Amino acid sequence: MLRAIITLFAALKFSKVLLSGGTMLISVFAYALIFGVWYAVGFVLLIFVHEMGHYLAARQRGLNVGLPTFIPFVGAWIAMKDMPRNVEVEAYVGLAGPVVGTLGALACYYLARYYDSNLLLALSYAGFFLNLFNLIPLSPFDGGRVTAIISPRVWLVGVPIMIAFFFYHPSPMFILIAIIAVPQVIKAIKYDSKAPENIEYYSVTTATKWKYGSYYMMLIVFLSAMTYEVDQMLQVVRSGNSL
């Protein structure tokens, strides 16, 4: 009986790894049809690094979470089997993804400079931009999870940013995100800081708010600078190739 239970447990764990790995391969295949194999591999790995930041942070805070699951052209997520106990835990897990994802993009950037690789340079740009985009202060983005520690009303700032992104680069993905974000916007509008459930979940010290707010802003400034710098470098590469 014990052996059967252990075998079943091992099979369940293997199925989770198989799901994560299988959806990764499907994403690589889908992106490869448009961008080529090696760019697709690098791009999916950068998403994986970002999601593992969330995964490790959640596990560190004692939350039961699943391995990343991927959907081509949408992204990836980790299944939160345990919800954060308070807004500080939510902000910690939310911030970890962009932080670790930025380290992955930086690795591509420095390897690109060392090996003079345009492919790695393009991947670093994708990494910097995606992590910056994820910091939009609106749930379900990571930025919404981090800025909730200040106040859920900060999510209202993310609405015009999302609209600007849509008009700058129209995409069905933005429509999907907008549908998911609508309940969060309503929640932000109706947010009552004096409600007992909100006091219990959102009450943190001013110092904690300043700490996460500072980390959030520093990461935005850094990612904005790196996205711009790499974009300028890629423009030089493209102009050189067109000669």
Order of alpha helices (4+ residues) and beta strands (2+ residues): alpha-alpha-beta-beta-alpha-alpha-alpha-alpha-alpha-alpha-alpha
